[in-house]
Amino acid sequence: MIKPIQPTMKLLKSSLLHGVIVIAALLALPVERAVAKAATGADQSGDPGWPREKYSNGTRLIIYQPQVDDWKNFQELTWRMAVSLTPKGGKEAVGVVK
């Protein structure tokens, strides 16, 4: 007997995929601190290290190193990552992406 795929599971997988794509895009963005290190020769590896910072129009985003909680059968990944967002002239907001 074949069970139909439940819409919630399909939505969850789709949301997870979108989340991973967004995080990967954020991590792939050039980081100003890394540029400063490269200019001074402080770090020749090209790895900006953690936490990673991004500035845009006075807004500051800090992304802390992701932590893997579990990776069942190398198929289901459970992870978390802290982030901090400070809008220009605003109050810092911190949160967790899971």
N, C-alpha and C positions, 0 to 999 in steps of 0.2 A: 504494500500500500504506500503510495507516495503522498506525503504531507505537503500541502501548499505552503509557500514561504509567507510568513506573517509580515505584513507591511511594517510593523514597528522594527523588526530585525533589519529589514532592508533599509529603512530610514536611518537606523543607528549606524550601519556600515557606511552609508553614504555620508552621514555627518562626521564620522570618524575620518573618512578619507579627506573630506574638505578641511577638517581641522589639521590633519597632517600636512596637507598642501600649504595651508596658510602659515603654519609654523616653519616649514621648510623654506618658504619664500622669505619670511622674516629673518631667518638665520643666514640666508644667502645674500642678503643686502649688505652692501659695503658698510663697514662700521668705522665711524670717524676716529675712534681711538686707535684702531688698527692702522689707519693711514698715518696718524701721528707717530706711532711706534716705528713704522716703516721709514718715515722721513728722518727719524733720529737714529735709525739703525739698532734700536733696542731689541727688536724681535725679527729675526730673518726668516722664521718658519712660515709666516703668513697666517698663522692661527692667532686670532685676536684674544683668545682666552675667554674666561667667564668672570663676571657677568658681561653680556654684550649690550652695548648702548647704541641707540639710534635717535638722531635728532631730526626733526622736520618742522619748520615754521615755528620754532620755539617750544614745540612739544617734545618731551623726552620719554623714550620707551627703554626700559631695562629688562632684559631677558636673562633669567638665571638658568644655570645648567640643568637640562632635563634629567630626571631620575627615573630609571626603569624599576617598577615594582614587581612585575611578573611578565614572563614571556612563555605562555603555555604552548608546548609543541611547536615552537617557532612560528606560530600562526596568529596567536592572540596576544597582543602587546598591551600591557597596562603600565601607564607612565603618568608623571606629573611634572609640572614646571611652574615656578613662580615668575610673575611678571609685575612690573611697576610702571604706571603711566602717569606722567605729570604734564597736564596741558599748560600751555603758555599762560602764566599769571594765575594758574589754578592750584588746587590742592592735589597732592599725590594720592593715587588710588592703587592699592596692591591687590593681587588676586592669584589664583592658581588655575592653570589650564590642565585638564586631565583627559 
